[in-house]
Amino acid sequence: FEKPSAIQQRGIVPFCKGLDVIQQAQSGTGKTALFCSGILQQLDYKEVHCQALVLAPTRELAQQIEKVMRALGDYLGVKVHACVGGTSVREDQRILSSGVHVVVGTPGRVFDMLRRQ
């Protein structure tokens, strides 16, 4: 990133302060990087338990968000997992029980994982 987009300029300070941020913008404007950066700023990396939940309407979007979160948090040691349909429930359970900082998922799979807990 060289220069923040307009949506990032308006949103990053309130997001990093822990305020609710509602923004709408076209594809490719940096919305995902904005909220991922805000979440990563607030995590306590010494505590390996779910500190943030990101819900996405589709499997593809959840996996894209997970990828961005991993890339931005690579050197911070962030543990992120995508809970989406079409993947192994047992594997989700194993990863979640071992501890993650952020869960990204679709509502159906996240609800299913909570119900199984």
Contacts in CASP RR format, 6 or more apart in sequence:
PFRMAT RR
TARGET T0000
AUTHOR 0000-0000-0000
METHOD contacts of the structure
MODEL  1
FEKPSAIQQRGIVPFCKGLDVIQQAQSGTGKTALFCSGILQQLDYKEVHC
QALVLAPTRELAQQIEKVMRALGDYLGVKVHACVGGTSVREDQRILSSGV
HVVVGTPGRVFDMLRRQ
1 33 0 8 1.000
4 12 0 8 1.000
5 25 0 8 1.000
5 29 0 8 1.000
5 30 0 8 1.000
6 25 0 8 1.000
6 29 0 8 1.000
7 23 0 8 1.000
7 25 0 8 1.000
7 29 0 8 1.000
7 30 0 8 1.000
7 31 0 8 1.000
7 34 0 8 1.000
8 29 0 8 1.000
8 30 0 8 1.000
8 33 0 8 1.000
8 34 0 8 1.000
10 23 0 8 1.000
11 21 0 8 1.000
11 23 0 8 1.000
11 34 0 8 1.000
12 34 0 8 1.000
12 37 0 8 1.000
12 38 0 8 1.000
14 21 0 8 1.000
15 21 0 8 1.000
15 34 0 8 1.000
15 35 0 8 1.000
15 37 0 8 1.000
15 38 0 8 1.000
15 41 0 8 1.000
16 37 0 8 1.000
16 38 0 8 1.000
16 41 0 8 1.000
16 42 0 8 1.000
18 38 0 8 1.000
18 42 0 8 1.000
21 35 0 8 1.000
23 31 0 8 1.000
23 34 0 8 1.000
25 31 0 8 1.000
32 64 0 8 1.000
32 65 0 8 1.000
32 68 0 8 1.000
33 68 0 8 1.000
33 72 0 8 1.000
35 54 0 8 1.000
36 65 0 8 1.000
36 68 0 8 1.000
36 69 0 8 1.000
36 72 0 8 1.000
37 72 0 8 1.000
39 52 0 8 1.000
39 54 0 8 1.000
39 69 0 8 1.000
39 102 0 8 1.000
40 69 0 8 1.000
40 72 0 8 1.000
40 73 0 8 1.000
40 76 0 8 1.000
40 78 0 8 1.000
42 51 0 8 1.000
42 52 0 8 1.000
43 51 0 8 1.000
43 52 0 8 1.000
43 76 0 8 1.000
43 78 0 8 1.000
43 101 0 8 1.000
43 102 0 8 1.000
44 51 0 8 1.000
45 76 0 8 1.000
45 77 0 8 1.000
45 78 0 8 1.000
45 101 0 8 1.000
48 79 0 8 1.000
48 99 0 8 1.000
48 100 0 8 1.000
48 101 0 8 1.000
49 99 0 8 1.000
49 100 0 8 1.000
49 101 0 8 1.000
50 96 0 8 1.000
50 99 0 8 1.000
50 100 0 8 1.000
50 101 0 8 1.000
50 102 0 8 1.000
50 103 0 8 1.000
51 101 0 8 1.000
51 102 0 8 1.000
52 101 0 8 1.000
52 102 0 8 1.000
52 103 0 8 1.000
53 102 0 8 1.000
53 103 0 8 1.000
53 104 0 8 1.000
53 105 0 8 1.000
53 110 0 8 1.000
54 62 0 8 1.000
54 65 0 8 1.000
54 69 0 8 1.000
54 102 0 8 1.000
54 103 0 8 1.000
54 104 0 8 1.000
54 105 0 8 1.000
55 105 0 8 1.000
55 106 0 8 1.000
55 107 0 8 1.000
55 110 0 8 1.000
56 62 0 8 1.000
56 65 0 8 1.000
56 104 0 8 1.000
56 105 0 8 1.000
56 106 0 8 1.000
57 106 0 8 1.000
57 107 0 8 1.000
58 106 0 8 1.000
59 84 0 8 1.000
59 85 0 8 1.000
59 86 0 8 1.000
59 106 0 8 1.000
62 82 0 8 1.000
62 83 0 8 1.000
62 84 0 8 1.000
62 104 0 8 1.000
62 105 0 8 1.000
62 106 0 8 1.000
63 82 0 8 1.000
63 84 0 8 1.000
63 104 0 8 1.000
65 82 0 8 1.000
65 104 0 8 1.000
66 80 0 8 1.000
66 81 0 8 1.000
66 82 0 8 1.000
66 104 0 8 1.000
69 78 0 8 1.000
69 80 0 8 1.000
69 102 0 8 1.000
69 104 0 8 1.000
70 78 0 8 1.000
70 80 0 8 1.000
78 101 0 8 1.000
78 102 0 8 1.000
79 99 0 8 1.000
79 100 0 8 1.000
79 101 0 8 1.000
79 102 0 8 1.000
80 100 0 8 1.000
80 101 0 8 1.000
80 102 0 8 1.000
80 103 0 8 1.000
80 104 0 8 1.000
81 92 0 8 1.000
81 95 0 8 1.000
81 96 0 8 1.000
81 100 0 8 1.000
81 102 0 8 1.000
81 103 0 8 1.000
81 104 0 8 1.000
82 103 0 8 1.000
82 104 0 8 1.000
82 105 0 8 1.000
83 92 0 8 1.000
83 96 0 8 1.000
83 103 0 8 1.000
83 104 0 8 1.000
83 105 0 8 1.000
83 106 0 8 1.000
83 109 0 8 1.000
83 110 0 8 1.000
83 113 0 8 1.000
84 105 0 8 1.000
84 106 0 8 1.000
84 109 0 8 1.000
85 106 0 8 1.000
85 108 0 8 1.000
85 109 0 8 1.000
87 109 0 8 1.000
89 112 0 8 1.000
89 113 0 8 1.000
89 116 0 8 1.000
92 109 0 8 1.000
92 113 0 8 1.000
93 113 0 8 1.000
93 116 0 8 1.000
96 103 0 8 1.000
96 113 0 8 1.000
103 110 0 8 1.000
END
